[in-house]
Amino acid sequence: MTKYIEGYDFMDLLKDKSLVPVTDLAEVKLADKVAAFMSRLTGKINRSVIVADYDFMDLLQEKGYVPVSEPANDNAPAVNIAS
């Protein structure tokens, strides 16, 4: 008897020769299920929280301080003008 199969791979060869390994049956404990559920829940909560960029300048603007048009530069050389 000839079988015509469109896709034939290594796993199909193992099935034909009855050499497919038996899968391990793992016993799932209630504590593992609860831990997995809590992990998924905290992941959803962390993704839903929006973290806003809040810095010192935002705090100053809330208190009413408005920055000048040109920011100060501490690294600029000090130039004294003689009067």
trRosetta pair geometry for C-beta under 8 A, 3 or more apart (Angstrom, degrees):
i j d omega theta_ij theta_ji phi_ij phi_ji
5 8 4.9 99 93 -65 124 99
5 12 7.1 167 135 -169 164 159
7 12 7.9 158 118 -28 70 147
8 12 5.0 -108 -152 74 67 150
8 13 7.4 84 168 -50 94 82
9 12 5.5 106 53 9 57 101
9 13 7.4 -107 113 -4 37 92
10 13 5.5 -52 -153 33 37 115
10 14 6.6 37 150 -18 67 102
11 14 5.6 -50 -150 35 36 112
11 15 6.5 38 150 -20 65 103
11 20 7.5 55 -164 -105 77 106
12 15 5.6 -52 -148 35 35 112
12 16 6.4 37 152 -21 66 103
13 16 5.7 -52 -149 34 32 111
13 17 6.4 14 158 -3 65 110
14 17 6.0 -67 -145 48 30 100
14 19 4.6 -99 -156 75 80 94
14 20 5.0 111 133 -73 108 70
15 18 7.5 28 -174 -79 33 35
15 20 5.4 25 -89 -44 63 126
28 32 5.6 -120 -164 76 75 131
28 33 6.3 79 156 -54 111 96
29 32 4.8 98 59 3 79 102
29 33 7.3 -144 98 -4 44 86
30 33 5.6 -54 -151 35 36 112
30 34 6.3 34 153 -18 68 105
31 34 5.8 -53 -146 38 32 110
31 35 6.2 33 154 -20 65 107
32 35 5.7 -54 -144 37 31 111
32 36 6.3 31 155 -19 64 106
33 36 5.8 -55 -148 36 30 110
33 37 6.4 30 153 -19 64 106
34 37 5.7 -54 -148 37 32 112
34 38 6.3 29 155 -17 66 107
35 38 5.9 -54 -144 38 30 109
35 39 6.3 35 154 -23 63 107
36 39 5.6 -53 -148 34 31 115
36 40 6.6 29 155 -16 64 103
37 40 5.9 -56 -151 37 31 107
37 41 6.2 30 152 -19 66 109
38 41 5.5 -54 -144 38 33 114
38 42 6.2 29 159 -15 67 105
39 42 6.2 -54 -143 39 27 104
39 43 6.4 31 154 -21 61 108
40 43 5.6 -56 -150 35 31 115
40 44 6.5 30 154 -18 65 104
41 44 5.9 -55 -151 35 31 108
41 45 6.4 29 152 -17 65 106
42 45 5.5 -52 -144 38 37 113
42 46 6.1 37 156 -20 68 105
43 46 5.9 -55 -145 37 29 109
43 47 6.4 25 156 -16 63 107
44 47 5.9 -57 -147 38 30 108
44 48 6.3 25 157 -19 65 111
45 48 5.9 -62 -147 37 29 108
45 49 6.6 31 157 -26 65 104
46 49 6.1 -51 -147 25 31 110
54 58 5.2 -102 -153 67 66 152
54 59 7.6 81 169 -48 93 84
55 58 5.5 108 54 7 57 101
55 59 7.5 -109 113 -2 38 92
56 59 5.5 -54 -154 35 38 114
56 60 6.5 38 150 -19 68 102
57 60 5.6 -49 -148 35 36 113
57 61 6.5 36 154 -18 66 104
57 67 6.8 -17 -144 -43 108 131
58 61 5.8 -54 -148 37 32 110
58 62 6.5 36 152 -21 64 103
59 62 5.7 -53 -151 32 32 113
59 63 6.6 22 154 -11 64 108
60 63 5.8 -63 -151 42 33 106
60 65 4.2 -63 177 68 94 118
60 67 7.3 76 107 -54 139 86
61 64 7.8 94 -172 -40 30 9
61 65 6.8 -91 -79 69 33 65
61 66 6.9 63 -116 -98 76 55
61 67 8.0 -46 -73 -14 93 88
67 71 6.8 -9 176 -93 128 80
68 71 7.4 154 70 -87 87 34
68 72 7.9 72 48 -41 123 81
73 76 4.3 75 100 -21 113 109
